Amino acid sequence: MVDQSMQSSPRSSRRWLFGLLVLLVVAFLCWKFWPTGTAQKDAPAARTSKTGMMRPGFGGSGAAVPVRVAPAVTGDFPLYYKALGTVTALNTINVRSRVGGELVKIAFEEGQMVKAGDLLAQIDPRSYQNALLQAQGTLLQNQAQLKNAQVDLERYRGLYEQDSIAKQTLDTAAALVLQYQGTVKTNQGAVDDAKLNLEFTRIRAPISGRVGLRQLDVGNLVAANDTTALAIITQTQPISVAFTLPENSLQTVLARYRSGNKLPVQAWDRGDVQLQATGVLQSLDNQIDVTTGTLKFKARFDNQDQVLFPNQFVNVRLLADTLKNVVLVPSAAIQFGTNGTFVYALDGDKKVKIRTLVIGDTDGQNTVVKEGLAAGDRVVLEGTDRLKDGTDVEVVNDGNQVPTTPTEHLQGKPAAPGDSSPAADAGKAPKAGA
């Protein structure tokens, strides 16, 4: 009996300790969670209004979402086509000597602008001066013989009228005069040729333009029509830019070009951030390249400031048309979903409503809206990722702030790369908004 009582005493002690521990845990949990029951009602709303991170309709409360908005405006939209272009000189001349001899003078500086007719170089003229003297001497000799033959012919005509000589003698004298006349003309041609060769010793610029680096130095022997050019002259004023457009972009351009309109063309630098020159569309090719589906165009630039250089790569923007009085919205507000293109437009001042759109061309900053919006409608620019149809919003910027129109954008701050339609590459140049 003693042993059983001693064994039951430790067991009851352990049960009592375990029950006490459970009681303490329950008391602690009640103390910790019971006072916070009422506070939890307002906690999500407080956190949402403070941080704005709770997404309505996805487990959060219905608190207003902060957004930035901008109004749709009415304005003119310049429709640009973009392409990659290459600057080409209207004329490029390899200056070579037309006579042979020693180069005794170079009269230009490398990179100098020259005018047509300016002296570029001088070939030793002495041998050509001697050749001219010889040709002139031969001419004088034959002119004297011609004069003597003409005197004899007149004498023989008088004698023949007196029946003092035979007709054959008169005919021989007349033939001799004709022979000397032909000889004199041949000699005159030799004199003129010698004068021309002498003039060719003074090498002159055939066109106005910029001279490149010289290929020969003073003292070199130059051959007539040598393969090595003395210098290369490129015409840089005016200058042209060659570029291509895809065939699906030709309708608007060709219609305006054939009607006689001068289509403005802009040349931007390689990074497409700096406008370098403005010109007009000059000409187009007569057939489409079947391998690329593009048509070649040329634009002419005055290039008075010498910004454009031959073989330079530029980004071309051709103003194909200007859309008048169209509805424009910032491109940042345009959303794309399974049901098409849409925007979140303000419905009153506190809610947003989804507006399905039919959009037109875009320049990256603004987009033409054909259907779905009117001028003055405010659309959400920032905060769209937390919105759905009917969501309460809080506008955190001035909704009447008018965005920059495309014309102001192009005339003011240069467009950043990619703010227009993607630049053409590999022979392709989509229109703005393509």
Stockholm file with secondary structure:
# STOCKHOLM 1.0

chainA/1-434         MVDQSMQSSPRSSRRWLFGLLVLLVVAFLCWKFWPTGTAQKDAPAARTSKTGMMRPGFGGSGAAVPVRVAPAVTGDFPLYYKALGTVTALNTINVRSRVGGELVKIAFEEGQMVKAGDLLAQIDPRSYQNALLQAQGTLLQNQAQLKNAQVDLERYRGLYEQDSIAKQTLDTAAALVLQYQGTVKTNQGAVDDAKLNLEFTRIRAPISGRVGLRQLDVGNLVAANDTTALAIITQTQPISVAFTLPENSLQTVLARYRSGNKLPVQAWDRGDVQLQATGVLQSLDNQIDVTTGTLKFKARFDNQDQVLFPNQFVNVRLLADTLKNVVLVPSAAIQFGTNGTFVYALDGDKKVKIRTLVIGDTDGQNTVVKEGLAAGDRVVLEGTDRLKDGTDVEVVNDGNQVPTTPTEHLQGKPAAPGDSSPAADAGKAPKAGA
#=GR chainA/1-434 SS CHHHHHHHHHHHHHHHHHHHHHHHHHHHHHHHHSTTTTHHHHHHHHHHHHHCCCCTTTTSCCCCEEEEEEECEEEEEEEEEEEEEEEEESCEEEECCSSCEEEEEECCCTTCEECTTCEEEEECCHHHHHHHHHHHHHHHHHHHHHHHHHHHHHHHHHHHHTTCSCHHHHHHHHHHHHHHHHHHHHHHHHHHHHHHHHHHTEEECSSSEEECCCSCCTTCEECTTCSSCSEEEECCSSEEEEEEEEGGGHHHHHHHHHTTCCCEEEEECTTSCSEEEEEEEEEECSSCBTTTTEEEEEEEECCTTCCCCTTCEEEEEEEEEEEEEEEEEEGGGCEEETTEEEEEEEETTTEEEEEECEEEEECSSEEEEEESCCTTCEEEEECGGGCCTTCBEEECSCTTCCCCCHHHHHHSSCCCTTSSSCCCCTTCCCBTTC
#=GC SS_cons         CHHHHHHHHHHHHHHHHHHHHHHHHHHHHHHHHSTTTTHHHHHHHHHHHHHCCCCTTTTSCCCCEEEEEEECEEEEEEEEEEEEEEEEESCEEEECCSSCEEEEEECCCTTCEECTTCEEEEECCHHHHHHHHHHHHHHHHHHHHHHHHHHHHHHHHHHHHTTCSCHHHHHHHHHHHHHHHHHHHHHHHHHHHHHHHHHHTEEECSSSEEECCCSCCTTCEECTTCSSCSEEEECCSSEEEEEEEEGGGHHHHHHHHHTTCCCEEEEECTTSCSEEEEEEEEEECSSCBTTTTEEEEEEEECCTTCCCCTTCEEEEEEEEEEEEEEEEEEGGGCEEETTEEEEEEEETTTEEEEEECEEEEECSSEEEEEESCCTTCEEEEECGGGCCTTCBEEECSCTTCCCCCHHHHHHSSCCCTTSSSCCCCTTCCCBTTC
//
